[in-house]
């Protein structure tokens, strides 16, 4: 079995992978963690990747004092990232509208990747 060091046993593991770009909505996700775990403390979030808004998301998690429910993995080798996502129970894509109001300019690749993992 692949290395599962980021997965919490006996928890519902929610996974995200991305560049923490503004369109990924990771700040919205970070703000939601507190409310989610207040309703169900049996949840753990695994956030894979690096990027511009990662530190903003990490600061929200710190401020809300929910660090024990979230693991920021940083960049992972491709095989490890895929194995980690496959081990998660639910994969999330908290996209938000472009800040300037323009339409989203691409395909929701993350959604297709998650579907390919049968999530």
Order of alpha helices (4+ residues) and beta strands (2+ residues): beta-alpha-beta-alpha-beta-alpha-beta-alpha
